Amino acid sequence: MSMGPHEPLYRGIIYLDEQYAQEISENYEWEETEMDFVFTKVDVSGLEGPWYSSEKFSEELAKYTYETFDYVVFNGKELVFSLKTH
Protein backbone atom coordinates (compact mmCIF):
# COMPACT_ATOMS: atom_id res chain seq x y z
CA MET A 1 0.00 0.00 0.00
CA SER A 2 1.40 3.39 -0.96
CA MET A 3 1.26 6.55 1.13
CA GLY A 4 -0.31 9.79 -0.02
CA PRO A 5 -3.38 10.82 -1.97
CA HIS A 6 -4.68 8.37 -4.53
CA GLU A 7 -6.91 10.83 -6.33
CA PRO A 8 -5.29 14.27 -6.15
CA LEU A 9 -7.65 17.19 -6.68
CA TYR A 10 -6.51 20.33 -8.47
CA ARG A 11 -8.47 23.57 -8.28
CA GLY A 12 -7.49 27.01 -9.35
CA ILE A 13 -8.10 30.32 -11.01
CA ILE A 14 -6.65 31.36 -14.36
CA TYR A 15 -6.57 35.11 -14.95
CA LEU A 16 -6.88 35.79 -18.68
CA ASP A 17 -5.63 38.72 -20.68
CA GLU A 18 -8.38 40.72 -22.33
CA GLN A 19 -7.69 39.50 -25.88
CA TYR A 20 -7.73 35.79 -24.99
CA ALA A 21 -10.84 36.21 -22.83
CA GLN A 22 -12.63 37.83 -25.76
CA GLU A 23 -11.49 35.05 -28.14
CA ILE A 24 -12.80 32.21 -26.02
CA SER A 25 -15.98 34.15 -25.29
CA GLU A 26 -16.66 34.47 -29.02
CA ASN A 27 -15.39 31.05 -30.16
CA TYR A 28 -17.40 28.81 -27.82
CA GLU A 29 -21.01 28.50 -26.81
CA TRP A 30 -21.40 29.37 -23.14
CA GLU A 31 -24.37 28.61 -20.90
CA GLU A 32 -24.98 30.44 -17.65
CA THR A 33 -24.53 28.23 -14.61
CA GLU A 34 -24.81 28.60 -10.84
CA MET A 35 -21.51 28.24 -8.97
CA ASP A 36 -20.63 28.04 -5.31
CA PHE A 37 -16.86 27.63 -5.00
CA VAL A 38 -15.61 25.60 -2.07
CA PHE A 39 -11.84 26.10 -2.00
CA THR A 40 -9.88 25.62 1.19
CA LYS A 41 -6.66 27.42 0.23
CA VAL A 42 -7.65 29.61 -2.71
CA ASP A 43 -9.15 33.04 -2.04
CA VAL A 44 -12.22 33.36 -4.25
CA SER A 45 -13.68 36.36 -2.44
CA GLY A 46 -12.90 38.75 -5.32
CA LEU A 47 -14.45 36.59 -8.03
CA GLU A 48 -17.77 37.75 -9.40
CA GLY A 49 -20.22 36.13 -11.80
CA PRO A 50 -22.29 35.49 -13.63
CA TRP A 51 -20.55 32.22 -14.48
CA TYR A 52 -20.73 30.31 -17.73
CA SER A 53 -19.73 26.82 -18.77
CA SER A 54 -18.97 25.37 -22.20
CA GLU A 55 -18.89 21.64 -22.81
CA LYS A 56 -16.79 22.08 -25.97
CA PHE A 57 -14.25 24.35 -24.24
CA SER A 58 -13.90 21.88 -21.35
CA GLU A 59 -13.39 19.00 -23.79
CA GLU A 60 -10.69 20.87 -25.68
CA LEU A 61 -8.95 21.97 -22.49
CA ALA A 62 -8.94 18.37 -21.22
CA LYS A 63 -6.84 17.34 -24.25
CA TYR A 64 -3.89 19.14 -22.67
CA THR A 65 -4.29 17.60 -19.22
CA TYR A 66 -5.25 14.02 -20.15
CA GLU A 67 -7.85 14.28 -17.40
CA THR A 68 -11.45 15.35 -17.17
CA PHE A 69 -12.59 18.45 -15.38
CA ASP A 70 -15.22 18.43 -12.65
CA TYR A 71 -15.93 21.91 -13.94
CA VAL A 72 -14.46 24.84 -15.84
CA VAL A 73 -16.39 28.09 -15.56
CA PHE A 74 -15.77 31.49 -17.11
CA ASN A 75 -16.98 34.95 -16.12
CA GLY A 76 -15.60 36.89 -19.07
CA LYS A 77 -12.15 37.45 -17.58
CA GLU A 78 -11.26 34.49 -15.33
CA LEU A 79 -11.50 30.71 -15.58
CA VAL A 80 -12.07 28.70 -12.42
CA PHE A 81 -11.50 24.96 -12.64
CA SER A 82 -11.52 21.74 -10.67
CA LEU A 83 -10.08 18.46 -11.89
CA LYS A 84 -9.31 15.14 -10.26
CA THR A 85 -6.62 12.81 -11.53
CA HIS A 86 -7.39 9.15 -11.90
C-alpha positions in Angstrom: 0.0 0.0 0.0 1.4 3.4 -1.0 1.3 6.6 1.1 -0.3 9.8 0.0 -3.4 10.8 -2.0 -4.7 8.4 -4.5 -6.9 10.8 -6.3 -5.3 14.3 -6.1 -7.6 17.2 -6.7 -6.5 20.3 -8.5 -8.5 23.6 -8.3 -7.5 27.0 -9.3 -8.1 30.3 -11.0 -6.7 31.4 -14.4 -6.6 35.1 -14.9 -6.9 35.8 -18.7 -5.6 38.7 -20.7 -8.4 40.7 -22.3 -7.7 39.5 -25.9 -7.7 35.8 -25.0 -10.8 36.2 -22.8 -12.6 37.8 -25.8 -11.5 35.1 -28.1 -12.8 32.2 -26.0 -16.0 34.1 -25.3 -16.7 34.5 -29.0 -15.4 31.0 -30.2 -17.4 28.8 -27.8 -21.0 28.5 -26.8 -21.4 29.4 -23.1 -24.4 28.6 -20.9 -25.0 30.4 -17.6 -24.5 28.2 -14.6 -24.8 28.6 -10.8 -21.5 28.2 -9.0 -20.6 28.0 -5.3 -16.9 27.6 -5.0 -15.6 25.6 -2.1 -11.8 26.1 -2.0 -9.9 25.6 1.2 -6.7 27.4 0.2 -7.7 29.6 -2.7 -9.1 33.0 -2.0 -12.2 33.4 -4.3 -13.7 36.4 -2.4 -12.9 38.7 -5.3 -14.4 36.6 -8.0 -17.8 37.7 -9.4 -20.2 36.1 -11.8 -22.3 35.5 -13.6 -20.5 32.2 -14.5 -20.7 30.3 -17.7 -19.7 26.8 -18.8 -19.0 25.4 -22.2 -18.9 21.6 -22.8 -16.8 22.1 -26.0 -14.3 24.3 -24.2 -13.9 21.9 -21.3 -13.4 19.0 -23.8 -10.7 20.9 -25.7 -9.0 22.0 -22.5 -8.9 18.4 -21.2 -6.8 17.3 -24.2 -3.9 19.1 -22.7 -4.3 17.6 -19.2 -5.2 14.0 -20.2 -7.8 14.3 -17.4 -11.5 15.4 -17.2 -12.6 18.4 -15.4 -15.2 18.4 -12.6 -15.9 21.9 -13.9 -14.5 24.8 -15.8 -16.4 28.1 -15.6 -15.8 31.5 -17.1 -17.0 34.9 -16.1 -15.6 36.9 -19.1 -12.1 37.5 -17.6 -11.3 34.5 -15.3 -11.5 30.7 -15.6 -12.1 28.7 -12.4 -11.5 25.0 -12.6 -11.5 21.7 -10.7 -10.1 18.5 -11.9 -9.3 15.1 -10.3 -6.6 12.8 -11.5 -7.4 9.1 -11.9 
